[in-house]
């Protein structure tokens, strides 16, 4: 059974920093990514990292957020610096695996990241 377990959410102030982590188990993953969903809005892409460590970011977080994969490659982190109130959202870990030629999508539960004075 594939599981994605996130940690590191919590209240932050504008200009502050937080680090989110996601640890996967039960499969090897190709890409791992972060998405977020702000109150009253649709879920949106934040950042993605390939199995060989190539990152890509949404324009809204480029230069402020850094995605990385560590160790056995099933652990991913998102370093969030210079946080803004508009970064307030639930952040979801996402991972993709491959089985018998099919691409499978996996989601974590999502830690909340409220950014407020």
Secondary structure in CASP SS format (residue, H / E / C, confidence):
PFRMAT SS
TARGET T0000
AUTHOR 0000-0000-0000
METHOD secondary structure of the structure
MODEL  1
X C 1.00
X C 1.00
X E 1.00
X E 1.00
X E 1.00
X E 1.00
X E 1.00
X C 1.00
X C 1.00
X C 1.00
X C 1.00
X E 1.00
X C 1.00
X C 1.00
X C 1.00
X C 1.00
X C 1.00
X E 1.00
X E 1.00
X E 1.00
X E 1.00
X E 1.00
X E 1.00
X E 1.00
X E 1.00
X C 1.00
X C 1.00
X C 1.00
X C 1.00
X C 1.00
X C 1.00
X E 1.00
X E 1.00
X E 1.00
X E 1.00
X E 1.00
X E 1.00
X C 1.00
X C 1.00
X C 1.00
X C 1.00
X C 1.00
X C 1.00
X E 1.00
X E 1.00
X E 1.00
X E 1.00
X E 1.00
X E 1.00
X C 1.00
X C 1.00
X C 1.00
X C 1.00
X C 1.00
X E 1.00
X E 1.00
X E 1.00
X C 1.00
X C 1.00
X C 1.00
X C 1.00
X C 1.00
X C 1.00
X C 1.00
X E 1.00
X E 1.00
X E 1.00
X E 1.00
X E 1.00
X E 1.00
X C 1.00
X C 1.00
X C 1.00
X C 1.00
X E 1.00
X E 1.00
X E 1.00
X E 1.00
X E 1.00
X E 1.00
X C 1.00
X C 1.00
X C 1.00
X C 1.00
X H 1.00
X H 1.00
X H 1.00
X C 1.00
X E 1.00
X E 1.00
X E 1.00
X E 1.00
X E 1.00
X E 1.00
X E 1.00
X E 1.00
X E 1.00
X E 1.00
X E 1.00
X C 1.00
X C 1.00
X E 1.00
X E 1.00
X E 1.00
X E 1.00
X E 1.00
X E 1.00
X C 1.00
X C 1.00
X C 1.00
X E 1.00
X E 1.00
X E 1.00
X C 1.00
X E 1.00
X C 1.00
X C 1.00
END
